[in-house]
């Protein structure tokens, strides 16, 4: 039997490194000048998983014009440089000599040293045996000893990695854009011969762009075609630059920070970048998404096997007008619908009767909760639900005891007016004393009040970021984000079982790094089900349904004013981690009964939605659907939506390509049995109700 090739190999004679995933190969080579250069990223090139000796990779071994694994600003290189440094004598750019490599299981490290200055870099790669995702990052070290006369090295740019696509006849870029309440809008655009910059300058991952992209030759579909896709695991400001040159080569480089920032690297210090992960698939955009979902479940989410609970959040019922009696009544109604978690939102603390005051003062408001939060938590637990609490620990109101005591703890410039957004300022978590206060405050809240779930919000971006007199003021853009990550990590370690929901004014902080520390993300403040179809479609390009919070709220919708049936609102929200909002005290008995039935229906399909394989489906006349399939093909759930209808237009059958063509499937609702081949190629009649805002849940069980 032929031997299975190792996941990572390095041929010292050729200077050739090869990383293998189950369905792809990534190869690079150390060039004659000591710089690692790209060779191949794509399909396995022969049945053994080794680069073929006559492949394009072989012919490019001596091509010193091949793309750098991380571009530098020296030599005849004129594309975007992922590493930009300036030494104390004014010299810019690195020139490498190769020091060696290290292979440790699925991890490869390439060690480089500058030829004339005390600077080393490690280019790091990691692969996993069950995933096609390649994780990459960079570690940059000032190797002079602390106390040496050699001063700090200025780092203007340190990207995690650069990526190179093979030559393509054309290039198309898929990326996500949006704004508050319109996050995750998928755009697919022909890539110009130019530099295209995707970025956030806000201190958060951002509503307006996402650090994910996909590249294809313009012909890929949902189920077919080569797709290269990458995602940056960073929860602060970031930048990705995609460069398509006039001779047809496409590269992109990305990492933390945006343009105009610089960081000092002092003797003995190391700066490590976040992971920039990538994958290749021949199975179209749907195949890329399923590969990402698998990676997020197995390598990112902290507890992927736990079902995300059906939650009820009180915000849309009460706003800031909260008190113990009203929250207890809402909790009782939510429990009656089958909710498993009750979350008390904003308005419970300090002088918080509106958004102008109280942030930073995390003690219960006495007039609302005279005995503190514990009686409410005990009541919720007595109803059989977990207890959750909304916090916004990175922010402060100027009208707060915390700000009056420590006005210097916010991001500010003493010679500039401080910008308030939503009457808020940003606490500077890069200061150790501020990080410690936030951590100990949250630790106390969770411990004293038996909190099972934190909804961690962050409602405004950074402004006036920096610290006057600090030797490295731009480090706040990195250090604040890392402090947030550390606090989340510590809370989970100190309170086993605590679960956290990421939120930032909706979907303003959704990325692989925050999801490594949280259980799900609040997708958008817009809960209108018609708008949510597009928002959830974009979210699912990278992230699985179990990480996507999706609520059913009141009708007409509080944001858009659109009136939609309860069934339609539920069917859209059932495509993720189902939540309930709205003022349940105003729902009719019939609505409450229907909601309880639909919650029970969701729980029946929850294993498929939260742990199954997702296939996105589209049909004519605005028909869309999401198909969740069990990995063993035994069960399937299809959620179908048609927001509007046209007279005389009956929906065409919906093709279900996830089914096995030789199998037979039974609809448990009707008892009808179908051939898999028929449903794959001709399709299934969705049998939607008449009129607008029509929807249906279709369940299928394998019958043989």
C-alpha positions in Angstrom: 0.0 0.0 0.0 1.5 3.4 -0.9 2.4 5.6 2.0 0.4 8.7 2.8 2.5 11.8 2.3 3.2 14.0 5.3 1.0 17.1 5.8 4.1 19.3 5.7 7.5 18.6 4.0 10.6 20.7 3.4 13.1 19.6 0.7 16.3 21.4 1.9 18.1 20.7 -1.5 15.4 22.5 -3.4 14.4 24.9 -0.6 10.8 23.7 -1.3 8.1 23.5 1.3 4.8 21.7 0.5 1.7 21.8 2.7 -1.0 19.3 2.0 -4.6 19.4 3.0 -7.2 16.7 2.2 -8.1 18.3 -1.2 -5.4 20.9 -2.0 -1.6 21.6 -2.1 0.2 24.7 -1.1 3.9 25.0 -2.1 6.6 27.7 -1.7 10.3 27.9 -2.3 13.2 29.8 -0.8 14.5 32.1 -3.6 18.2 32.7 -4.4 18.0 35.9 -2.5 16.6 34.2 0.7 13.0 35.4 0.3 10.2 32.8 0.4 8.3 32.8 -2.9 5.0 31.3 -3.9 4.9 28.2 -6.1 1.4 26.7 -6.1 -1.9 26.9 -4.3 -4.8 24.8 -5.6 -5.7 21.2 -6.6 -3.6 18.2 -5.8 -1.3 17.8 -8.8 -1.1 14.0 -8.8 -2.8 11.1 -7.0 -0.1 10.9 -4.3 -0.7 14.5 -3.3 2.8 15.6 -4.5 3.6 18.4 -6.9 4.1 16.8 -10.3 7.7 17.1 -11.6 6.5 18.8 -14.7 3.9 21.1 -13.1 3.8 24.8 -13.3 5.3 24.7 -9.8 8.5 23.1 -11.2 8.9 25.6 -14.0 8.6 28.5 -11.6 11.3 27.3 -9.2 13.9 29.6 -10.7 11.5 32.4 -11.5 12.7 35.1 -9.1 9.8 37.3 -10.3 7.4 34.9 -8.5 5.3 36.6 -5.8 6.7 36.9 -2.4 5.1 35.1 0.5 5.1 38.4 2.2 6.0 41.4 0.1 8.8 43.7 1.3 9.7 47.3 0.1 13.2 46.5 -1.2 14.5 45.4 -4.6 12.5 45.6 -7.8 9.2 45.0 -6.1 6.5 47.5 -6.8 3.3 45.8 -5.6 1.8 46.3 -2.1 4.3 45.5 0.6 3.0 43.5 3.5 6.1 44.3 5.6 7.3 47.9 5.8 10.0 48.8 8.3 12.4 51.7 8.9 15.6 51.2 10.9 17.0 53.9 13.2 19.5 55.1 10.6 16.6 55.8 8.1 17.0 52.7 6.0 13.8 51.2 4.9 12.8 47.6 3.9 14.1 44.2 4.7 16.6 42.0 2.8 16.4 38.4 3.9 18.8 35.6 4.4 17.3 32.2 5.1 18.3 30.8 8.5 16.3 27.5 8.4 13.0 25.9 8.9 11.1 23.8 11.5 8.4 21.3 10.9 6.3 20.3 13.9 3.4 18.0 12.8 1.1 20.3 10.7 3.1 23.4 11.4 5.9 24.9 9.4 8.1 27.8 10.4 10.5 29.5 8.1 13.2 31.7 9.9 14.7 34.7 8.2 17.1 37.3 9.3 17.8 40.7 7.8 21.3 40.8 6.2 22.4 44.0 7.9 20.2 44.7 10.9 19.0 43.0 14.1 15.7 41.9 12.7 14.3 38.4 12.2 11.0 37.1 11.0 9.2 33.8 11.2 6.7 33.0 8.4 4.3 30.5 10.0 2.0 28.0 8.4 -0.4 25.5 9.9 -2.6 22.8 8.4 -5.0 20.3 9.9 -5.7 16.7 8.8 -9.4 17.2 8.5 -9.5 20.7 6.9 -8.5 22.4 3.7 -7.9 25.7 5.5 -4.3 26.9 5.8 -3.5 29.2 8.7 -0.7 31.7 8.3 0.8 34.4 10.5 4.1 36.3 10.9 6.3 36.9 14.0 8.8 39.8 13.8 11.6 40.2 16.4 14.1 42.9 17.2 17.1 40.7 18.0 19.3 43.4 19.6 19.6 42.8 23.4 17.6 45.1 25.6 19.9 47.9 26.7 21.9 47.9 23.4 22.5 51.2 21.7 20.5 50.0 18.7 17.2 51.9 18.9 13.7 50.8 18.1 12.7 49.6 14.6 9.6 51.4 13.3 7.0 49.0 11.8 4.8 50.8 9.3 3.1 47.6 8.2 3.2 44.0 9.3 0.7 41.8 7.5 -0.1 38.2 8.5 0.4 36.8 5.0 0.2 37.4 1.3 -1.7 35.1 -1.0 -1.3 34.4 -4.7 -3.9 32.9 -7.1 -2.8 31.0 -10.2 -3.0 32.7 -13.6 -6.7 33.1 -14.5 -8.3 34.2 -17.7 -10.3 36.8 -15.7 -10.8 37.6 -12.0 -13.8 38.2 -9.9 -13.8 39.4 -6.3 -16.5 38.4 -3.8 -16.6 40.5 -0.6 -19.1 41.9 2.0 -20.1 45.5 2.4 -22.8 47.3 4.3 -23.6 49.6 7.2 -25.5 49.7 10.4 -28.6 47.5 9.9 -27.5 46.5 6.4 -24.5 44.4 7.2 -23.0 41.5 5.2 -24.3 42.5 1.7 -22.6 40.2 -0.8 -21.0 41.9 -3.8 -19.4 40.0 -6.7 -17.4 42.4 -8.9 -15.0 41.9 -11.8 -11.5 42.7 -10.3 -9.9 45.6 -12.0 -6.3 45.8 -13.1 -5.4 47.9 -10.1 -5.1 47.8 -6.3 -8.4 47.2 -4.5 -8.4 48.0 -0.8 -10.8 46.5 1.7 -10.4 48.0 5.2 -11.8 49.1 8.5 -10.4 52.2 10.2 -12.8 52.0 13.1 -11.1 50.0 15.8 -13.7 47.3 15.2 -14.0 44.7 12.5 -16.6 47.0 11.0 -20.1 47.2 9.6 -18.9 48.5 6.2 -16.5 45.8 5.2 -15.6 42.3 6.4 -12.1 40.8 6.5 -13.2 37.9 4.2 -13.0 37.6 0.4 -13.3 35.0 -2.3 -11.7 35.0 -5.7 -12.6 33.1 -8.9 -12.2 33.5 -12.6 -15.8 34.8 -13.1 -17.4 31.5 -13.9 -17.8 29.8 -10.5 -21.3 29.0 -9.4 -22.7 28.0 -6.0 -21.8 24.3 -6.6 -19.0 24.3 -9.2 -15.8 26.1 -10.0 -12.4 26.9 -8.4 -12.6 29.4 -5.6 -9.8 30.8 -3.4 -11.0 32.4 -0.2 -9.3 34.0 2.8 -10.4 35.3 6.2 -8.4 37.4 8.7 -8.9 36.6 12.4 -8.8 40.1 13.9 -11.4 42.1 15.8 -10.0 45.6 15.4 -8.9 47.7 12.4 -7.6 45.8 9.5 -6.6 46.2 5.8 -6.5 43.8 2.9 -5.1 44.9 -0.5 -5.9 42.9 -3.6 -3.5 43.5 -6.5 -4.2 42.4 -10.1 -1.3 43.3 -12.3 -1.3 44.0 -16.1 0.2 40.5 -16.8 -2.7 38.6 -15.1 -1.3 37.8 -11.7 -3.5 38.4 -8.7 -2.1 38.6 -5.2 -3.5 40.0 -1.9 -1.9 40.9 1.4 -3.7 41.6 4.7 -3.3 42.1 8.4 -4.1 44.2 11.4 -4.1 48.0 11.4 -5.0 50.5 8.7 -2.9 53.0 6.7 -1.1 55.8 8.6 -0.2 53.8 11.7 3.2 52.7 12.9 4.5 50.7 15.8 7.8 50.6 17.6 9.7 47.3 17.9 12.2 47.6 20.7 15.2 45.4 21.4 14.1 42.0 22.5 10.5 42.5 21.5 8.4 40.3 19.1 5.3 41.4 17.3 3.0 38.6 16.3 0.2 39.1 13.8 -3.3 37.5 13.8 -4.0 34.4 11.7 -4.9 35.0 8.1 -6.5 31.8 6.9 -7.2 30.6 3.4 -8.6 27.7 1.4 -9.1 26.5 -2.1 -12.0 24.4 -3.4 -13.2 23.2 -6.8 -16.8 23.1 -5.5 -17.9 26.7 -6.0 -19.0 29.2 -3.5 -21.1 26.7 -1.6 -18.2 24.3 -1.3 -16.0 27.2 0.0 -18.7 28.1 2.6 -19.1 24.5 3.8 -15.3 24.2 4.1 -15.2 27.4 6.2 -18.1 26.2 8.3 -16.3 23.0 9.1 -13.2 24.9 10.0 -15.0 27.3 12.3 -16.8 24.4 14.1 -13.7 22.3 14.5 -11.0 24.9 15.0 -12.6 28.2 16.0 -15.8 28.1 18.1 -15.1 27.3 21.8 -18.0 24.8 22.2 -19.3 23.9 18.8 -21.1 20.8 19.9 -23.4 22.6 22.3 -26.7 23.6 20.9 -27.3 27.4 20.8 -30.3 28.0 23.0 -33.5 29.6 21.9 -33.3 32.9 23.7 -35.6 35.8 24.5 -34.2 39.3 24.8 -36.2 42.0 26.4 -34.8 45.1 24.5 -37.5 45.4 21.9 -40.2 45.0 24.5 -39.0 47.6 27.0 -36.1 49.7 25.7 -34.6 51.5 28.7 -37.8 51.2 30.7 -36.9 48.1 32.7 -37.8 47.0 36.2 -37.9 43.7 38.1 -41.7 43.1 37.8 -41.8 43.8 34.1 -38.8 41.6 33.4 -40.3 38.7 35.5 -43.5 38.9 33.5 -41.6 38.8 30.2 -39.6 35.9 31.4 -42.7 33.9 32.3 -44.2 34.5 28.8 -40.9 33.6 27.1 -40.7 30.4 29.1 -44.2 29.5 28.0 -43.0 29.8 24.3 -40.2 27.3 24.9 -37.3 29.9 25.3 -34.3 28.4 27.0 -32.5 31.6 27.9 -33.7 35.0 29.1 -31.5 38.0 28.4 -31.9 41.3 30.3 -30.7 44.1 27.9 -29.8 47.7 28.4 -31.2 50.0 31.1 -30.6 47.9 34.3 -27.6 49.8 35.8 -26.3 53.1 37.1 -28.3 56.2 36.0 -29.2 54.4 32.8 -32.7 55.7 31.8 -31.5 56.6 28.3 -28.4 56.4 26.2 -26.9 59.6 27.7 -25.8 58.4 31.1 -24.7 55.4 33.2 -22.3 53.5 30.9 -19.3 52.4 33.1 -21.3 52.2 36.3 -22.1 48.5 36.4 -24.3 48.3 39.5 -28.1 47.6 39.3 -30.3 50.7 39.3 -32.0 50.7 42.7 -35.4 52.0 41.6 -35.6 49.3 39.0 -34.0 46.4 41.0 -34.2 47.3 44.7 -32.6 44.0 45.7 -30.2 43.8 42.9 -30.3 41.4 39.9 -30.1 38.1 41.9 -33.9 37.9 42.5 -34.6 38.2 38.7 -31.8 35.7 38.0 -33.3 33.2 40.5 -36.8 33.7 39.0 -35.5 33.0 35.5 -33.7 29.9 36.7 -36.8 28.8 38.5 -38.6 28.9 35.1 -36.1 26.5 33.7 -34.2 29.1 31.7 -30.6 30.4 31.8 -30.1 34.0 32.7 -28.3 36.4 30.4 -27.1 40.0 30.8 -26.3 42.8 28.4 -23.1 44.8 29.0 -21.0 47.3 27.0 -17.8 47.2 29.0 -15.5 49.1 26.6 -17.6 52.2 26.6 -18.4 55.0 29.1 -20.7 58.0 29.2 -19.3 61.4 30.2 -22.3 61.4 32.6 -21.1 58.5 34.7 -19.2 58.1 38.0 -16.4 56.2 36.3 -15.7 59.0 33.8 -15.9 61.6 36.6 -13.3 59.7 38.6 -11.0 58.8 35.6 -11.5 61.2 32.6 -8.0 60.2 31.4 -9.1 56.6 30.9 -10.8 57.2 27.6 -9.3 57.4 24.1 -8.6 61.1 23.7 -6.1 63.7 22.6 -5.8 66.5 25.2 -5.4 69.1 22.5 -8.4 68.0 20.5 -12.1 68.0 21.2 -13.4 64.5 22.2 -15.9 63.1 19.8 -19.0 61.6 21.4 -21.1 59.1 19.4 -24.3 57.9 21.0 -23.2 60.1 23.9 -20.3 57.6 24.4 -16.6 57.6 24.7 -14.3 54.6 24.4 -12.3 53.3 27.4 -8.7 52.8 26.6 -8.2 49.1 27.3 -4.6 49.3 26.2 -4.0 50.7 29.7 -3.5 47.8 32.2 -5.4 49.4 34.9 -8.5 49.9 32.7 -8.3 46.3 31.4 -8.1 45.1 35.0 -11.1 47.2 36.0 -13.2 45.8 33.2 -12.2 42.2 33.9 -12.9 42.4 37.6 -16.2 44.2 37.1 -17.4 41.5 34.7 -16.1 38.8 36.9 -18.1 40.2 39.8 -21.3 40.6 37.8 -21.2 37.0 36.5 -20.3 35.5 39.9 -22.7 37.5 42.1 -25.7 37.2 39.8 -25.4 33.7 38.5 -25.1 34.9 35.0 -25.0 32.2 32.3 -24.7 34.4 29.2 -23.2 37.8 28.5 -24.2 39.9 25.5 -21.0 41.9 25.0 -21.9 45.1 23.0 -19.7 47.8 21.6 -21.7 50.6 20.0 -19.2 53.0 18.6 -15.9 53.2 16.7 -12.6 54.7 17.9 -11.9 58.4 17.5 -9.0 60.4 18.8 -7.2 57.1 19.4 -3.8 57.4 21.0 -2.1 58.5 24.2 -0.3 61.8 24.4 3.3 61.3 25.6 3.3 57.6 25.1 6.3 56.4 23.1 4.2 54.2 20.9 0.8 55.8 20.7 -0.5 53.8 17.7 -0.2 50.5 19.7 -3.6 51.3 21.2 -5.2 50.0 17.9 -3.6 46.5 18.6 -3.5 46.5 22.4 -7.1 47.4 23.0 -8.3 44.5 20.8 -6.0 42.1 22.5 -7.2 43.2 25.9 -10.8 42.5 24.8 -9.7 39.0 23.7 -7.8 38.4 27.0 -10.8 39.5 29.1 -13.1 37.1 27.2 -10.6 34.3 27.6 -10.2 34.9 31.3 -14.0 35.1 31.9 -14.6 31.8 30.2 -11.7 30.2 32.1 -12.9 31.5 35.5 -16.6 30.7 34.9 -16.9 27.4 33.1 -20.1 27.2 31.3 -20.4 30.9 30.8 -21.4 31.7 27.2 -20.8 35.0 25.4 -22.6 36.7 22.5 -20.5 39.1 20.4 -22.3 42.3 19.5 -21.1 45.7 18.2 -24.1 47.9 17.3 -25.3 44.8 15.4 -22.8 43.0 13.2 -19.9 45.4 13.7 -17.5 42.9 15.3 -17.9 39.6 13.6 -14.7 37.7 12.7 -12.8 34.5 13.4 -10.9 36.0 16.4 -14.0 37.1 18.3 -15.8 33.9 17.5 -12.9 31.9 19.0 -14.1 33.4 22.3 -17.8 33.7 21.9 -20.7 31.3 21.1 -22.5 33.4 18.5 -22.7 36.9 17.1 -25.5 39.3 17.0 -25.9 39.7 13.2 -27.7 43.0 12.8 -30.0 45.4 14.7 -32.3 45.0 11.7 -34.7 42.2 12.4 -36.9 42.8 9.4 -37.2 39.3 7.9 -37.0 40.5 4.2 -33.8 42.4 4.9 -32.5 39.6 7.0 -32.6 37.1 4.1 -29.8 39.1 2.3 -27.9 39.8 5.6 -27.9 36.1 6.6 -26.9 35.1 3.0 -23.7 37.2 3.3 -23.0 36.1 6.9 -23.1 32.5 5.8 -20.4 32.9 3.2 -17.9 32.4 6.0 -19.7 31.5 9.2 -22.0 28.6 10.2 -25.7 29.1 11.2 -25.0 28.1 14.8 -22.9 31.3 15.2 -25.6 33.6 13.7 -28.2 35.1 16.1 -31.6 35.5 14.4 -34.6 37.0 16.1 -38.3 37.0 15.6 -39.7 40.4 16.6 -42.9 42.5 16.4 -44.8 43.4 13.3 -44.8 46.0 11.9 -41.0 46.0 12.2 -39.7 48.7 14.5 -37.0 49.7 12.0 -38.5 49.3 8.6 -42.2 49.5 9.4 -42.9 46.4 7.3 -45.7 44.1 8.4 -45.0 40.4 7.9 -46.7 37.2 9.1 -45.4 35.5 12.2 -44.8 32.3 10.3 -42.6 34.1 7.8 -40.6 35.9 10.5 -40.0 32.5 12.2 -39.0 30.7 9.1 -36.3 33.3 8.3 -35.0 33.3 11.9 -35.0 29.5 12.0 -32.1 29.6 9.5 -29.7 30.5 12.4 -29.6 30.4 16.2 -33.2 31.3 16.9 -34.1 34.1 19.2 -37.2 35.9 20.3 -37.7 39.7 20.8 -40.7 42.0 20.8 -43.2 42.8 23.4 -44.8 39.5 24.3 -47.4 41.2 26.5 -49.0 42.6 23.3 -49.0 39.3 21.4 -52.5 37.7 21.1 -53.2 34.3 22.5 -53.2 32.9 18.9 -49.8 34.5 18.2 -48.4 33.0 21.4 -49.7 29.6 20.6 -48.4 29.7 17.0 -45.0 31.0 18.3 -44.8 28.1 20.8 -45.5 25.6 18.0 -42.9 27.1 15.8 -40.3 27.1 18.6 -40.9 23.4 19.0 -40.6 22.9 15.3 -37.3 24.7 15.3 -36.0 22.5 18.1 -36.8 19.4 16.0 -34.6 20.7 13.2 -32.0 22.5 15.4 -29.4 19.7 15.1 -29.5 20.1 11.3 -29.4 23.9 11.3 -26.7 24.2 13.8 -24.5 21.2 12.9 -25.5 20.1 9.4 -24.1 21.0 5.9 -25.6 24.2 4.5 -26.6 24.5 0.8 -27.9 27.9 -0.5 -30.6 27.6 -3.1 -32.2 30.1 -5.4 -35.1 30.0 -7.8 -37.0 32.4 -10.1 -39.2 35.3 -8.9 -37.2 36.0 -5.7 -37.5 32.5 -4.4 -34.6 31.6 -2.0 -34.0 28.7 0.3 -31.4 27.2 2.6 -31.0 23.4 2.8 -29.5 21.8 5.9 -28.3 18.2 5.4 -27.1 15.7 8.0 -23.6 14.5 7.3 -24.9 11.0 6.9 -27.8 12.0 4.6 -30.4 10.7 7.0 -32.3 13.9 7.6 -32.8 17.2 5.7 -34.5 20.5 6.4 -35.2 23.1 3.7 -36.4 26.6 4.6 -38.0 28.3 1.6 -38.9 32.0 1.4 -40.7 34.1 -1.2 -41.1 37.8 -0.1 -43.2 38.9 -3.1 -45.2 37.2 -5.8 -46.3 38.1 -9.3 -49.7 37.4 -10.7 -49.7 34.2 -12.8 -46.2 33.1 -11.7 -46.1 29.7 -9.9 -42.7 29.0 -8.4 -40.6 26.5 -10.4 -39.5 23.3 -8.6 -36.6 23.8 -6.2 -33.6 21.7 -7.1 -31.9 20.0 -4.1 -28.4 19.1 -5.1 -27.4 17.9 -1.6 -29.5 14.7 -2.0 -28.1 11.4 -3.1 -29.3 10.5 -6.6 -29.7 6.8 -5.7 -31.6 7.3 -2.5 -35.3 7.8 -1.7 -36.6 10.5 0.7 -39.9 10.7 2.6 -41.6 13.9 3.6 -42.9 13.2 7.2 -45.6 15.8 7.0 -47.3 14.4 3.8 -45.9 10.9 3.8 -44.9 11.3 0.1 -41.7 9.5 -1.0 -39.4 11.0 -3.7 -36.5 9.7 -5.7 -33.3 11.6 -4.9 -32.4 11.9 -8.6 -35.7 13.6 -9.3 -35.3 16.1 -6.6 -31.7 16.8 -7.6 -32.3 17.4 -11.3 -36.0 18.4 -11.6 -36.7 19.7 -8.2 -39.4 19.8 -5.5 -42.5 21.9 -5.6 -42.2 24.2 -2.5 -46.0 24.4 -2.3 -45.9 27.9 -0.8 -49.0 29.6 0.5 -50.5 32.2 -1.8 -49.5 35.9 -1.6 -46.5 37.8 -0.4 -44.2 36.8 2.5 -44.8 33.1 1.8 -42.6 30.5 3.4 -42.4 26.9 4.3 -40.2 24.4 6.2 -39.8 21.1 4.3 -38.4 18.1 6.1 -37.1 15.0 4.4 -35.9 11.7 5.8 -34.0 9.1 3.9 -36.3 6.2 3.3 -33.9 3.4 2.3 
